[in-house]
Amino acid sequence: MVQAQNIGFKVGDRYLVSGVNATFAPGQLHLIIGANGAGKSTLVKLLSRLLTPADGRVLYDEQDVARATERDLARRRAVLSQAIEVAFPLSVREVVMMGRYPHFGTRPTVHDVEIVNEVMRFFEVTGMAERSYPTLSGGEKQRVNFARVLAQVWRPVAGHHRVLFLDEPLTFLDIRHQIDFMKKVRETVRAGDMVVIGVVHDLNLAARFADRLLLLSEGRVLAEGTSADVLTPMNIRAAFGIEPIVTTAPGGGTHLIFD
Amino acid sequence: MKASRTTGLLLALTALMIATVLASIRFGAIDFPLHQMWSSTRAVLAGRTPDTLDGRIFTELRLPRAILCVFVGASLGVGGTLMQALFRNPIVEPGLVGTSSGAAFGASLYFVLGTVLHVEQAAWTLPAAACAGGILSTWMVFALAESGGDRRASIVMLLLTGLAVNALFLSGIGFLSYIARDPQARSIVFWNLGTLSGATWRSVAIVGAVTTLGTLASLVYAKQLNALMIGEEEATYLGVNVRRLKWIVLAINVAIVAVATAFTGVISFVGLIVPHILRMLRGADNRFLIIASAIFGGTLLSLADLIARVALRPAELPIGIVTSVVGVPVFLSLLRRRQYVF
């Protein structure tokens, strides 16, 4: 379980995130939504300990994450960020193997190689294992990076929940790859012992895939709950300044139409 | 399977290095026949001074020069690999970002002022002065090139700032050479263009020790440098303390490059070409690149030194001219590749 206790973060005198209280349970897909500049990415960076909160604290399994060592944290917490560019000819296999770096010393063990092979099969990138990363298309790069990030937390960690962050992972994907990607994420969540927290822009994708939504506005939590609770005309108007028509998707969930 | 291919390549590179060094010992202003090379080397190993003039040229000039050349080349190659991984950019090089000219300035300042101020001459004083100069100039380039918001120095800013800082330190060296009275100061040409003609067994020992230690130390950080290639944030998420890594690697790099420069002057482009060629052979894994660039850097500089000595025999070219003739086209072709422009 991941908990934010009254966390805040400021640059100069301006708070980018303030007074955020939230609990993220394992086995559910938590998606954070909000307008540009609402503090979504900052919140993810605070929860993943890339940034240290100015106020409050972040707990993983009831323990203050500030006290974890870098290596221990890296063995159970992984973060997928937006498009990653590399200027050097690294093979796809080596990029995926980087996910295992926190787990081995100088050389990967048989176990690490096994995990890399499994993850590459899961993301259907086995065929490009020996290709050079910079030559891949945007969508292929994103799949390889998701494979790398999952390789990092592929196996359960004794005594801890694993934590996976997805910071706007859909940015450079076309619609088919977006849906494929979200399905893979949902499969991952089913493992049950993993806390999965993501940031997405597309509200309908969020409504379709999220178990819980967290709506941010100006660095504060505006609403939290299921998509039916959060995606109300009033909330959307307050957070995005646009009027939605709320309907029901063919499958049964909430669907938004914008004029 | 992959590990054995890497090992094979490293063995091939080592064989190439040995062959180049043997050629570099054999040929020069005077060519030494193989039997004489052998008997003189045996004399050195036994601690005797050869009695013939040729023998003494061999053991006191040719041999230390060839070995110094290998260590200096290794330090420039490893320095290039470290800088490129650290700044995530394949066109960074110790000569371009000011490290070499700063080190040369520190060393020449020591030569000129040390005599005037009667500074005690110990084995560590010259390398320390060169390191101080190298740290100062490298820090200046990166502090000036890092523009406000974006923490990563853009490559255009880096190159232009490097150009300016290089010009500043080279003119400083020019001034020192100009005011210096003869014996204490080396010539401007020495510092600007680089030469290995001053090689002694003492310089071999100092450069050899620093380069070997620096290379071994960098290997400890090879895996973390790999992680850094995909980005600072990503490396942090993989458990790397990026701030600490940057300082350590920059320190190693400045130490090995500055100490080598203190004894040879500025030799450009080796640190650029060596990692570039090796990446084409075997990809960008730093665990391979660091070892290979030490071996191949030594090879390439030995070859350049051999060319410098035999091209205009019995006269000698500054080695920096040879490395620039080869290095500039490689540098320009790198600049023209879109993927390398940030």
Interface residues (C-beta under 8 A of the other chain):
Chain A: S48 L50 E70 R71 L73 A74 R75 R77 A78 V79 S81 I84 V86 A87 F88 P89 L90 S91 E94 V95 M98 G99 Y101 P102 T106 S132 P134 Q152
Chain B: Q84 R88 N89 P90 K223 N226 A227 M229 I230 G231 E233 E234 T236 Y237 L238 G239 V240 N241 R279 M280 G283 A284 D285 R287 Q339 Y340 F342
